[in-house]
């Protein structure tokens, strides 16, 4: 009995397998003459199940590429070098407006991005306050404190974070050591700060 449920199977519609000695229906596609180019798949070749398996076993996507091209293609960032049309600043694509042209009366889009910007904005505001240096502003951010922090709140917050991240309080789990080190460094800097009363 012939199985009908295979990923990638397309009804043959009169196509025969491209293998020269086979007369089975061609239901599985394989790259054609331009299969290794970056201009798309070119013409498809169609094979039966047995011959598509044979084709796949011997297929080498990197065939014809230089060592540099192979290295670039294997990079985790491959494909991110070009700008996605929807985010391109040059104008609308297929009638769609650019991101900057969306009407956002409820501030939903910018509020969602605000979490990323607000951290830098808060650090800048603290530094502009005049009482804190840039390093102190970053230390306040690490501890999750604002410019209104006093010595009592500083000590409380430091104790909370040390208890949260210390391996002795987490069954020996050392995955938060980097965070704990940043908390300790921030506290040591801020406890000497003249800006915190």
FENCOR-V239213 format. One record per residue. N is the residue number from 1. RES is the residue in three letters. PHI is phi in whole degrees, -180 to 180 (* if undefined). D_CENTER is the distance of its C-alpha to the mean C-alpha in Angstrom with 2 decimals. Layout:
BEGIN
n = [N | N]
res = [RES | RES]
phi = [PHI | PHI]
d_center = [D_CENTER | D_CENTER]
END
This chain:
BEGIN
n = [1 | 2 | 3 | 4 | 5 | 6 | 7 | 8 | 9 | 10 | 11 | 12 | 13 | 14 | 15 | 16 | 17 | 18 | 19 | 20 | 21 | 22 | 23 | 24 | 25 | 26 | 27 | 28 | 29 | 30 | 31 | 32 | 33 | 34 | 35 | 36 | 37 | 38 | 39 | 40 | 41 | 42 | 43 | 44 | 45 | 46 | 47 | 48 | 49 | 50 | 51 | 52 | 53 | 54 | 55 | 56 | 57 | 58 | 59 | 60 | 61 | 62 | 63 | 64 | 65 | 66 | 67 | 68 | 69 | 70 | 71 | 72 | 73 | 74 | 75 | 76 | 77 | 78 | 79 | 80 | 81 | 82 | 83 | 84 | 85 | 86 | 87 | 88 | 89 | 90 | 91 | 92 | 93 | 94 | 95 | 96 | 97 | 98 | 99 | 100 | 101 | 102 | 103 | 104 | 105 | 106 | 107 | 108 | 109 | 110 | 111 | 112 | 113 | 114 | 115 | 116 | 117 | 118 | 119 | 120 | 121 | 122 | 123 | 124 | 125 | 126 | 127 | 128 | 129 | 130 | 131 | 132 | 133 | 134 | 135 | 136 | 137 | 138 | 139 | 140 | 141 | 142 | 143 | 144 | 145 | 146 | 147 | 148 | 149 | 150 | 151 | 152 | 153 | 154 | 155 | 156 | 157 | 158 | 159 | 160 | 161 | 162 | 163 | 164 | 165 | 166 | 167 | 168 | 169 | 170 | 171 | 172 | 173 | 174 | 175 | 176 | 177 | 178 | 179 | 180 | 181 | 182 | 183 | 184 | 185 | 186 | 187 | 188 | 189 | 190 | 191 | 192 | 193 | 194 | 195 | 196 | 197]
res = [UNK | UNK | UNK | UNK | UNK | UNK | UNK | UNK | UNK | UNK | UNK | UNK | UNK | UNK | UNK | UNK | UNK | UNK | UNK | UNK | UNK | UNK | UNK | UNK | UNK | UNK | UNK | UNK | UNK | UNK | UNK | UNK | UNK | UNK | UNK | UNK | UNK | UNK | UNK | UNK | UNK | UNK | UNK | UNK | UNK | UNK | UNK | UNK | UNK | UNK | UNK | UNK | UNK | UNK | UNK | UNK | UNK | UNK | UNK | UNK | UNK | UNK | UNK | UNK | UNK | UNK | UNK | UNK | UNK | UNK | UNK | UNK | UNK | UNK | UNK | UNK | UNK | UNK | UNK | UNK | UNK | UNK | UNK | UNK | UNK | UNK | UNK | UNK | UNK | UNK | UNK | UNK | UNK | UNK | UNK | UNK | UNK | UNK | UNK | UNK | UNK | UNK | UNK | UNK | UNK | UNK | UNK | UNK | UNK | UNK | UNK | UNK | UNK | UNK | UNK | UNK | UNK | UNK | UNK | UNK | UNK | UNK | UNK | UNK | UNK | UNK | UNK | UNK | UNK | UNK | UNK | UNK | UNK | UNK | UNK | UNK | UNK | UNK | UNK | UNK | UNK | UNK | UNK | UNK | UNK | UNK | UNK | UNK | UNK | UNK | UNK | UNK | UNK | UNK | UNK | UNK | UNK | UNK | UNK | UNK | UNK | UNK | UNK | UNK | UNK | UNK | UNK | UNK | UNK | UNK | UNK | UNK | UNK | UNK | UNK | UNK | UNK | UNK | UNK | UNK | UNK | UNK | UNK | UNK | UNK | UNK | UNK | UNK | UNK | UNK | UNK | UNK | UNK | UNK | UNK | UNK | UNK]
phi = [* | -81 | -78 | -105 | -103 | -126 | -63 | 88 | -79 | -122 | -54 | -65 | 48 | 88 | -78 | -106 | -58 | -76 | -66 | -61 | -105 | -107 | -121 | -75 | -65 | -88 | -113 | -124 | -93 | -137 | -57 | -98 | -61 | -108 | -61 | -95 | -90 | -92 | -95 | 108 | -76 | 69 | -83 | -79 | -108 | -116 | -128 | -79 | -59 | -64 | -79 | -70 | -64 | -63 | -61 | -63 | -65 | -106 | -78 | -127 | -62 | -85 | -58 | 89 | -92 | -77 | -60 | -66 | -66 | -65 | -61 | -64 | -68 | -87 | -64 | -60 | -95 | -59 | 94 | -93 | -73 | -98 | -79 | -67 | -52 | -66 | -105 | -69 | -80 | -74 | 145 | -67 | -118 | 51 | 82 | -84 | -73 | -71 | -57 | -69 | -96 | -70 | -80 | -129 | -64 | -94 | 59 | -73 | -71 | -70 | -67 | -68 | -79 | -62 | -60 | -74 | -77 | -65 | -63 | -64 | -64 | -64 | -61 | -65 | -63 | -65 | -68 | -74 | -56 | 92 | -83 | -111 | -78 | -62 | -65 | -67 | -62 | -66 | -64 | -61 | -64 | -59 | -83 | 75 | -110 | -103 | -70 | -87 | -63 | -116 | -62 | -63 | -65 | -61 | -64 | -61 | -65 | -60 | -62 | -60 | -72 | -64 | -62 | -69 | -103 | -70 | -58 | -65 | -92 | -123 | 62 | 84 | -68 | -104 | -71 | -103 | -62 | -63 | -63 | -62 | -62 | -65 | -63 | -63 | -62 | -64 | -64 | -62 | -72 | -75 | -68 | -95 | -73 | -74 | -75 | -101 | -81]
d_center = [44.74 | 41.86 | 38.41 | 36.76 | 33.36 | 31.21 | 27.66 | 27.97 | 31.68 | 33.14 | 36.76 | 38.85 | 40.89 | 43.43 | 41.13 | 42.32 | 40.43 | 40.00 | 41.41 | 44.91 | 46.84 | 45.04 | 46.17 | 43.62 | 41.47 | 38.33 | 35.62 | 32.54 | 31.07 | 30.20 | 29.26 | 32.38 | 33.76 | 30.59 | 28.22 | 26.89 | 26.39 | 23.34 | 25.47 | 24.89 | 26.75 | 30.19 | 32.91 | 32.19 | 34.56 | 35.46 | 36.47 | 37.89 | 36.09 | 37.89 | 37.34 | 33.63 | 33.25 | 35.30 | 33.29 | 29.91 | 31.40 | 32.29 | 29.42 | 27.61 | 24.72 | 24.98 | 28.70 | 29.87 | 26.90 | 27.56 | 26.12 | 23.91 | 22.60 | 21.89 | 20.06 | 17.85 | 17.27 | 16.34 | 13.82 | 10.25 | 9.47 | 12.25 | 12.36 | 10.27 | 13.61 | 15.09 | 14.64 | 14.18 | 17.71 | 16.95 | 15.53 | 18.17 | 20.75 | 23.61 | 24.47 | 24.20 | 23.26 | 25.59 | 27.08 | 23.94 | 23.83 | 21.24 | 19.13 | 21.73 | 24.51 | 23.67 | 26.41 | 25.11 | 28.43 | 27.08 | 24.42 | 21.81 | 19.01 | 19.72 | 20.35 | 16.89 | 15.47 | 18.38 | 16.91 | 14.81 | 17.86 | 20.48 | 19.93 | 20.63 | 23.33 | 24.94 | 25.10 | 26.66 | 29.10 | 30.16 | 30.75 | 32.63 | 34.70 | 36.65 | 37.17 | 33.96 | 32.72 | 29.10 | 28.79 | 30.49 | 28.21 | 25.14 | 27.14 | 27.91 | 24.25 | 23.55 | 26.42 | 25.47 | 28.79 | 29.95 | 32.71 | 35.35 | 34.88 | 38.15 | 39.09 | 39.60 | 36.17 | 34.63 | 36.41 | 35.52 | 31.80 | 31.91 | 33.79 | 31.37 | 28.32 | 30.28 | 31.36 | 27.85 | 26.28 | 29.34 | 29.46 | 33.07 | 32.08 | 29.29 | 31.34 | 30.53 | 26.73 | 25.56 | 21.79 | 22.25 | 24.40 | 22.14 | 21.93 | 25.69 | 26.45 | 24.77 | 26.78 | 29.97 | 29.53 | 28.95 | 32.03 | 34.19 | 33.46 | 34.08 | 37.19 | 38.93 | 37.87 | 40.82 | 38.70 | 38.42 | 41.85]
END
